[in-house]
Amino acid sequence: MLPTAKTPPKQALADLSVLVYGRPKAGKSSFCAQADDALFLATEAGLNHLDTYQAPINSWEELLEACADIASGNHPFRTIILDTVDNAYRLCAEYVCKKHRIDHESDLGYGKGYALISNEFTRVLTKLSLLPYGLYIVSHAQDIEIETRTGKYTRTVPTLPEKARKVVLGLVDMILFVDFEPYADEQGDTQYRRVIRTKPSTTYEAGDRTGRLPETLPLDYQVFIEAFTNDPFRDQ
């Protein structure tokens, strides 16, 4: 049935999907752990320092089972954190290869294996994003070389194969890049502070479809929440 009224923009973080990526040990998981009633779908180790609810995910089948439990609604969680999506994609590839009894996706030929993995990965992430919970997707960062007609340059992007990366980037409402920003201390020595980049750049992947966030924020969840909530343009 066609709609008879416009759908209003979503006003709460609990309605949005957010990609948080950066270098290892940058504080991505600690940042996400402060979200309301968070549940980690932990596809890799590294959360031992956090006091949070965790569901260990060691296979794609376990991720499917966890997603089904989340969709049932019989739980207290309000925010789901997939940490990391990099390992989730690897588990998806292993699942598809095992299902079709092949060692590598290229064994099916003509790109069929890659397409099957991409379809399965997209299907599950899309369903997860459509559930009535906030979704944080965590990824590591990598530098890739971009070649143009005028030369080459390096860009920092999430650590995923290109097709999977495009799926995730197209799915989320925010792309938050956790970066290290240099500054001079009182003695004039160079120090570094952790920040969040939220706007597109030629040197890194970032974005904010809501338009509420400033270009740079300190890596502080409460500051992030305040910046999102106190949007100066919301009532205009």
C-alpha positions in Angstrom: 0.0 0.0 0.0 1.4 3.4 -0.9 1.9 5.9 1.9 -0.5 8.8 2.5 1.8 10.9 4.7 5.5 11.6 4.7 7.8 9.6 7.0 9.4 12.0 9.6 13.2 11.9 10.0 14.4 9.7 12.9 15.3 11.7 15.9 17.0 9.2 18.2 20.3 7.4 18.0 18.4 4.2 18.8 16.9 4.4 15.4 20.2 4.8 13.5 23.0 2.7 12.2 26.6 3.9 12.9 29.9 2.7 11.6 32.8 3.3 14.0 36.3 2.5 12.6 39.9 3.3 13.3 43.3 1.9 14.2 43.6 -1.0 16.7 43.5 0.1 20.3 42.1 3.5 19.4 39.2 3.1 21.8 36.4 2.2 19.3 34.9 -0.6 21.5 35.1 1.4 24.7 33.3 4.3 22.9 30.5 2.0 21.7 30.2 0.2 25.0 28.7 3.4 26.5 25.6 3.2 24.3 22.3 2.5 26.0 21.8 -1.1 27.1 24.5 -2.4 24.8 25.0 -6.0 23.6 28.2 -6.9 21.8 28.2 -9.5 19.1 31.9 -10.2 19.6 33.4 -11.8 16.5 37.0 -11.3 17.8 38.8 -11.0 21.2 39.7 -7.7 22.7 36.8 -6.9 24.9 38.1 -8.2 28.2 38.7 -4.7 29.6 35.0 -3.8 29.2 32.2 -4.4 31.7 29.5 -5.2 29.2 27.2 -7.9 27.8 28.9 -10.0 25.2 27.7 -12.8 22.9 30.8 -14.5 21.5 30.4 -15.2 17.7 32.7 -17.8 16.3 30.7 -18.7 13.1 28.2 -17.2 10.8 25.6 -19.7 12.1 26.1 -18.3 15.6 25.6 -14.8 14.3 22.4 -15.9 12.6 21.2 -17.4 15.8 22.1 -14.3 17.8 20.2 -12.1 15.3 17.1 -14.3 15.6 17.2 -14.0 19.4 17.6 -10.2 19.1 14.7 -10.0 16.6 12.5 -11.9 19.1 12.5 -8.9 21.4 12.8 -11.1 24.5 15.7 -9.2 26.0 16.6 -5.8 27.7 19.0 -4.6 25.0 18.5 -1.4 23.1 21.8 -1.1 21.2 23.5 -3.9 19.2 27.3 -3.6 18.5 28.8 -5.8 15.8 32.5 -5.9 16.8 34.1 -6.4 14.3 32.3 -6.4 10.9 35.7 -7.4 9.4 35.6 -10.8 11.1 31.8 -11.1 10.5 32.5 -10.9 6.8 35.2 -13.5 7.1 32.8 -15.8 8.9 30.2 -15.2 6.2 32.7 -16.2 3.5 33.6 -19.4 5.4 29.9 -20.2 5.8 29.2 -19.8 2.0 32.2 -21.8 1.0 31.3 -24.6 3.4 27.7 -24.6 2.2 28.8 -25.0 -1.4 31.7 -27.4 -0.6 34.4 -25.2 -2.0 37.7 -24.0 -0.5 37.6 -20.5 -1.9 34.9 -18.3 -3.3 36.8 -18.1 -6.6 36.3 -21.9 -7.1 32.8 -21.4 -8.3 34.0 -19.2 -11.2 32.6 -16.1 -13.0 32.3 -14.3 -9.7 29.5 -16.5 -8.5 31.2 -17.2 -5.1 31.8 -13.6 -4.5 28.2 -12.8 -5.4 26.8 -15.4 -3.0 28.9 -14.1 -0.1 28.0 -10.5 -0.9 24.3 -11.4 -1.0 24.3 -13.3 2.3 26.4 -10.5 4.0 24.0 -7.8 2.7 20.9 -9.8 3.6 21.9 -10.3 7.3 23.3 -6.8 7.9 20.2 -5.2 6.3 17.9 -7.2 8.5 20.0 -6.3 11.6 19.9 -2.6 10.7 16.1 -2.7 10.3 15.5 -4.0 13.8 14.1 -1.5 16.3 17.5 -1.1 18.0 20.5 1.1 17.6 23.2 -0.5 15.6 27.0 0.2 15.9 29.2 -1.6 13.4 32.9 -1.6 14.4 35.8 -2.0 11.9 39.5 -1.5 11.8 41.2 1.0 9.5 43.5 0.5 6.5 45.3 2.8 4.1 44.6 2.3 0.4 46.2 4.0 -2.6 43.8 6.0 -4.9 44.9 6.6 -8.4 43.4 9.5 -10.4 44.3 11.2 -13.7 46.3 13.8 -11.8 48.2 11.5 -9.5 48.0 9.1 -6.5 47.1 9.7 -2.9 46.5 7.6 0.2 43.1 7.3 1.9 42.1 5.7 5.2 39.0 3.4 4.9 37.4 0.5 6.9 39.2 -2.8 6.7 36.9 -4.7 4.4 37.0 -6.0 0.9 35.8 -3.3 -1.5 32.3 -4.8 -2.2 31.6 -5.4 1.5 32.9 -2.0 2.3 30.4 -0.4 -0.1 27.6 -2.5 1.4 28.4 -1.2 4.9 29.0 2.4 3.9 25.6 2.5 2.0 23.8 1.0 5.0 24.8 3.3 7.8 23.6 6.8 8.8 26.9 7.8 10.2 30.5 7.0 9.4 32.8 7.9 12.4 36.5 7.7 11.9 38.5 7.5 15.1 41.7 9.4 14.5 44.7 10.8 16.3 45.1 14.6 16.2 48.4 16.2 17.0 48.7 19.2 19.3 51.5 21.0 21.2 51.6 20.7 24.9 52.8 23.4 27.3 56.4 22.6 26.7 55.9 22.7 22.9 56.2 19.0 22.5 53.9 17.2 20.1 51.2 15.1 21.7 48.2 13.3 20.3 44.5 13.2 21.3 41.9 10.8 20.0 39.1 12.4 18.0 36.2 11.5 15.8 36.0 12.7 12.2 32.4 13.0 10.9 32.6 14.7 7.5 33.8 13.4 4.1 37.5 14.0 3.2 39.8 13.0 0.5 42.2 11.4 3.1 39.6 9.4 5.0 36.1 7.9 4.9 33.6 9.7 7.1 30.0 11.0 6.9 26.9 12.1 8.8 23.6 11.9 7.0 21.8 13.5 9.9 23.9 16.7 9.5 23.9 17.2 13.3 27.5 16.6 14.1 30.5 19.1 13.9 33.4 18.1 11.7 35.5 16.9 14.6 34.7 15.7 18.1 36.8 14.4 21.0 36.5 10.6 21.4 34.0 11.0 24.3 30.6 9.3 24.1 28.9 11.9 26.2 30.2 14.8 24.0 29.0 12.8 21.0 25.5 12.4 22.5 25.3 16.1 23.4 26.4 17.1 19.9 23.8 14.9 18.3 21.0 15.9 20.7 21.7 19.7 20.7 21.5 20.1 16.9 21.1 23.8 16.4 19.2 23.4 13.2 16.6 20.9 14.5 13.9 23.5 15.3 14.5 25.8 12.3 
